[in-house]
Amino acid sequence: MPTQVLFYSNAQPVNQTRHKDLCVKTGPDFSFAKDTNSVPLMAVEFPHAASEYAIMFAGSEEKPIPVVIMGYNESENRYIDEDEQWRAKYIPAFIRRYPFVFSSSDDGDTLTLCVDEEYDGCNEDGHGERLFDADGERTLFLNNTLKFLEEYQAHYYRTENFCKTLKELDLLEPVTARFTTPDGQQRNLTGIQSVSRKKMKELSEADLHKLHQSDGLELIYLHLHSSRNLQNMLEMGSAEGTKDTEAAAKPKRKSSRSKAKKSQDEQASP
């Protein structure tokens, strides 16, 4: 299967024979995401996430995707505490769906449910939820998981259309988030984009109406408002107890390589 992003190590197609005795034990341990500083966010999640996360855009220039920023270092997640618990009330669907994920065929027409067999909660000792019952039929847990990922996929396509509109209207611009650590070191988070307030003011009445009709305006305002959470994220400190004191985002003249992890994923969901 195509390589999946971020914390998926060994995602294998769910198979009645291979996984007949497999159980998945989920819980409050989010250590699998502790080295991930950003994850994709679906448009439907903006209202839930905007109060706790900075929503920016990453990915390729031609195919941007919304992400939530969770750390300024590439291998840092400040939303996970020392006990591997999640610090925010809302947990992005990208995180919640783990260890499951869809893989797609080369033409993108076929989706296959996969499970990351390296996940610590995967076992054949009866701990957690079985994927198949004694008769080899899908359990309620597996059916609910499949439904969740199907909804996630549908929201990905809607999010993709929103991003296409932003691209068509040329509303995105590269930004650099600059941080000063307590010991005075200057650090930058690059490779992210934001909607330009200046370009928003220059939109035609027809384009504004188009955004309004598609709920794009609401999403843009939530995104812009959420940028203040960059500072809040820094003030959390990392799991090691470090804290930063200054953060600012401003347009940059030249784009640079992303320090926020990129996604080649094909997903999304509430």
N, C-alpha and C positions, 0 to 999 in steps of 0.2 A: 504494500500500500504506500501511497505517497507519504513522505515524512510529515508528521504533524508537528505543531509548534510547542514551544515552551516545555512543560513538565511531563509530556507523554514520552515514555521511554521504550515501551514494547507493546504498542496497540495492535491487538490481533482480532480478526473478525470473530464475532460471537458465533460459536458453533455448537450444535447439540451434542456432538460426539466429544469434541475437545473440552467442552466446559460442562459436561453433564453433572459433575460433582462440585463445580465452582460456586463458592459463596463470596459475597462482597460485604464486608463490614465497614460501614461508614460511621463517622463520628466527628467530634469537634476538632480533630487534629488536622491542621492545614499546613503541616511542615512540607508537603510536596510542592507548595507554591512559595516557599520562603526566599528562593533565589530569583523570583520573577518580579520585575519592577513595573510591568504594565500588562494588561490583558484587554482583548477586544470587548467592546460594549455595544449592545444593540440599541437601536433608537428607542424601542419601547421601554428600555431601562433608564433613560435619561432622567425622568422625574424622580425615580427612586434613588439614583446615584448622585445627582447634582448637589445634594446638601452635604455629602461626605467625601466626595472625590473630585479631583480635577479631571474634567473630560477634555481630552485633546484629540488630535488626529495624527495617525502614524501610517505605516505601510508605505507602499511605493507612491511616487508622485502621481502616477496615472490612476492608481487605485487606492486612494486613502480609505482608512477605516477608523471609526471612533475607538479610543482606548481610554482606560482610566489609569492615571499615573499613581504608582504605589511606592516609589522610591526614586532617589536621584542617582544612585549608583546602579549599574547594569544588573547586578546580582543582589538586589536588596528589596525587601518588601516590608515597609514600615507598618502595614496593616496587620501584621502577625506579631503577637507579643512573645515573651520569653517562654510561655507555656504552649506555644503553637496555636493559640486561640485567635480568632478573627476580631479585630478591634472595632470595626464598623457594624452598624445595625444591618445595612444592606450588603449582601455578598453577591458579586456579579455572577450571572448565569454561567459564564465561561468557567468559573471556579466550581460552582455547584454541580455541574454536569460530570466532573471528573469522578471516577476513572473512565467514563464512557465518552465516545466521540464517533462521529460519522466520518468514514473515508469515502471518497468519490472515485468513480471510474475516470478514465482519461477524458471521455467526452462529457463528463459531469452529469450524465443522465441517471446513473445508478449510485445509490447511497447504501453503504454497508455499516451496520452498527459494530463498533469495535470496543474492546475493553483493554486497558493498560494492565497487562499481567504483572508488571513490576510494582503495581500499587501495593502498599503494605497491607491493605485491607483484603486483598484477594487471597483466598485460602480454600482448602478442601477438607477442613476440619469441622465444618458445620457452624462456623462463627459468622453471623450476619445473615444476609438474604441470599437464598439460592436463585440461580438464573433459570433452572429447569427443575421440574418436579420429578418424582420417581417414574412417571410414565414418559418422561422426555418432553413434556409440554412446557411452554413458557409459563413462568410464574407471574403473579400479579405484579411483583416487583419489576420484572423484566419488561412487561407490557407498559407499565407506567414510565419506566426509563425511556423506552422507545418513543412513547408519546411526547415526553418532555423534549427529546432531541428533535423530533419532527417539528414541534412548535418553534424550537430554537432555530432550525434551518429556515423555516418560513420567515421568521423575523430577520434573519440574515439578509434575505433577498430584499426585504423592505428597507433595511438599513443601507444596502448597496445602492438602491435607487435614490435614497436621500443624498448619499455621497456623490452620486453621479450628477445630481442637480447642483450641488455645491461646486463641483468641478466645472460644469457647463457655465455657471454664472461667474466663475473665476473669483470665488469668495475666500478661498483659503490662501494663507500666506505662511511661510516658515517663521517660527519664533524660537528664541533661545530663552530657557529659564536659567537664570543665574543665581547661584547660592554662595553664601559666605559661611564657612564652618566656624565653630567657636575658636579654633586655633588660627583663624584668619586666612585659611586656604580658599581660593576662588575655584568654584566648580560650575560647569555648564551642563545642562540637559538639552541636547540638540536632537535633530531629526524629527521634531514634532511640528504640527501646524495648527493654526487657529483661524477662525473666521475673522476677516478684517472688518472692523467697525466702519472704517472709511469707505470701503467698497459697499458695505450695506447701505450707507446713506446715498450712494450714487445709483442704486438700483432703480430701474424704471417701475412705473406703476403696475405694468403687466407682470413683471418678474416678482414683485412683492405679492401680488395677488396669487401667483402660482405657488409661492412658498406658503402663503397663508392657507390655501386650499389643501395642501398636502401635509399640513401641520409642521412644515419645515421651519417656520418662524419661531414656533414655540421651542423646537429643538435647538435652534441657534441661540436663543436667549438663555436657555438652560446651560448650554455649553459655555457661553461667555460668562455667565454668573458663577459657574463652578470653578473658574480659574483661581478664585481666592483660596480654594482648598489646597493649593500648592503650599502656601504658608502653613496651613493647619497640619498638613501631612508632615512637614519638617518639624513642627513643634511636638509631634508625637514622640520623636526620637525613634531610633531603631531598636531592635530586640536586644542589642548590646548596650543600649542606654545612651547612645550619642544623640546630640541635638544640634540643629542648625538654627541660625538666628535671622537670616535674611533671604528673601526670595523675590524675584521679579521676572516677568516675562515681557519681552519686547520684540518687535519685528527685526529680523536679521537680513542682511543684503544678499548673502550667499547661503545656499542650503548646504548642510553637512550631513555626515553619516549619522544614522539614528543610534542613540544610546538607549532609547526606549525599545524594547524588544519588538521586532516586526512579526506580523502574522501573515501566514499564507493560508490561514484557515478559511473554512467555508461555513461558518456558523454564527449563531446568535439566539437569544431567547430570554423571557422574563424570569 
